[in-house]
Amino acid sequence: MNDILYKQQLSQDVFLMRLHAPLIAEERQAGQFIILQTDEDLGERIPLTIADADTVEGTITIIFQVVGKTTRHLATFEPGDELPALVGPLGKPTHIENFGRVICVGGGIGVAPLHPIAQALKKAGNHVTIITGARTRELIILEKEMKAIADELIICTDDGSYGRKGLVTAPLKELCERGSKPSMVIAIGPPVMMKFCSEATRPYNVFTQVSLNTIMVDGTGMCGGCRVNVGKEVKFVCVDGPEFDGHLVDFDNMISRLNAYKEIERRHYKCFVEKAFSDKEQEVRI
Amino acid sequence: MSYKPANELRKEAQCLLDEYLPKVSTLKVKERQKIPAQEMPVQDPEIRSHNMAEVALGYSFEQARIEAMRCLQCAKKNCMEGCPVKIDIPRFIDHIAKGEVEQAIAVVKETTLLPAVCGRVCPQEKQCQLYCTLGKSLKDIDRSVAIGRLERFVADWERIHNKTVIPFVKPATGKKVAVIGSGPAGLVAAADCRREGHHVTIFEAFHKLGGVLRYGIPEFRLPNDIIDKEIETLKAMGVEIKTNFVVGRTRKLTDLVEKDGYDAVFVGTGAGLPIFMGIEGENLVGVFSANEYLTRANLMKAFDRKADTPMYPSKNVVVLGGGNVAMDASRMARRLGAEKVYVVYRRSENEMPARKEEVLHAKEEGVDFLLLRNANRILGDEQGRVKGIECLRYELGEPDASGRRSPVVIPGSEFVLEADTVIVAVGNGSNPLISQTTPQLAVSRRGNIMVDETQKTSMDKIFAGGDIVLGAATVILAMGEGRKAAGAINTMLAGIPGQMLQ
């Protein structure tokens, strides 16, 4: 169980892994996530969205960006290695139906969780426009896969090195202004991007669904660490979400909660990288 | 009470033993009443508030025998009335008095599976010890026979001396039982169904077993080694274990029966849904449910510098609530380096649901109690982090439905406590995962699974017990429900012809 079957580096810090997890592959639906640990005793539990699954092979695909110690450690795992702990699928699946015209917006690594949702929406008969954004050309992922799904694909880069120059919110606004209003927008990416996508669609009154990735421990509703303000209510991302109405989410509070452990996380990351470096030096000496 | 180290208590007990042993068979009630109640040896408060090691060290053999001699061996065993699993208390205590520890543990194990756990975390002062004739005759419940400590003593003796007996398992019946959740209810249900010869699988959502015993109750009150030992026993009995498995998500509850061939299912998923107070500022950075705070510290080992799971750096901590979980959280905060820890509780100490012993331990460890106060709102700085908490003062009014005098707010009594961390420990609701994903399962308005007198749910072959049925209760009550459900499952399965296991 949990064997890594395939690994591919998509860009400098972004990796794709295919894991043997037949039960999760069978049950998972678009929008759901897993929690994994790279060490069963002292490791932390991190949530990652399921980017794809194959029920025949019994595999799931995860795509992650190295941002801290656990993702850095995960990136050192190779095909044949076993993940010490993997649990899922968690969260409520995306509600899929034929809404009509849907715009899917993915920012950075957020394109990975967007992929199965766009896929399912297309399959349900929607007209799907996909907008993906990245800092620079090198960081664009899943272009081929998205092209295969999209009725229309718009790629943006902050530096203009590929596709349109600028942020994803610009084409999003244009699409909202076009004659027929989109039925809905799904935006997944960094919190700031989701916040501005929601702000972009608010004046047009287009329902905008965002998928939140907050700090979690158990992922089953027990700890409440993932809670967010949605309108006047407090919701748990792990069991009530991860998808919510972007016009109601208090992004500023969510962003400050995501930064709660920044200092410690930075320290852990630094220690890990330094240790890996000195271990390598030792090896070279021997 | 001044602090007495363990060896001193042992020496005192040795002197008493020298005095009483020669006349033990002829001791009159009056004489037994005069034997001093044995104090539980504990770690020095100064030292223990900086470590995770167990606070209560357990009786020495000498102390246990002296304490056992205090038992009046009543003909009418009132203490048993108060024991949810009906341990033959006077009989096991009599063995201890005679120095026959192995026989004593055998008596305890006739009816209970986890004595090392219950001896530590049962609220004995509200159960067996409340009914103790000795305590009543001395008009002081604190001087009842320390039944819980004696239970712990025999259980620890068995473990330390490697005398653990693996319960007898009947020949395989070919029937399969799924147990969901590995907390106290699930562990007992699993053992009892396995004993009957059924194939038992425990499904646990976390990466480690034990449920609330692991993630909730801290190491300093219930060491992990003890939980590990109990689980080893279950494994030795042949119970199959699947961790990282969320029934409802990884597999539907109904699929276990319909597709995977389980003949019965026991749901013991606990009360894991933290209740918040619904006050302003509760989502600020630095506000935690006690569940999250304790899970990070216990299960995820955040107290260990090598662990990856971070712990919020706290100097001034305010814990809201007055139950055992609030005590655990406040004492944990001290151990994790908080300089100032306040427990804010809206009634007085008399109404506190926490065990007296836990309150005392917290006080000894430097936790401050602000009683008849309650949080009004949590104050944040410009970065959205907690900087203080505004509280109100209360006074006690008329008794409410629970019989406790209800707190009444004193208008205009606001005051602000400086704090960087707030831990909310005001209770738990029932975890919605199973009911959300199994709509045909009948649940109460509060989300608790509804069961009949045999713990059977509204669905065929599905039983439930513990906090998911009771709401947040105690370890021993959960164990009792696990046992009752297992009994009903075993009866039900006895009526079905077996099928060969592949």
Interface residues (C-beta under 8 A of the other chain):
Chain A: L23 I24 E27 Q37 D39 E40 D41 L42 G43 E44 R45 K69 T70 P84 A85 L86 V87 G88 P89 L90 V217 D218 T220 G221 M222 C223 G224 G225 R227 V228 N229 V234 V239 D250 D252 N253 S256 R257 N259 A260 Y261 E263 I264 E265 H268
Chain B: A205 F206 H207 K208 Y215 T243 N244 F245 V246 R249 T250 R251 K252 G272 L273 P274 F276 G278 E282 N283 L284 V285 G286 F288 S289 N291 E292 T295 R296 M300 K301 D304 K306 A307 D308 T309 P310 M311 Y312 P313 Q383 G384 R385 N431 P432 L433 Q436
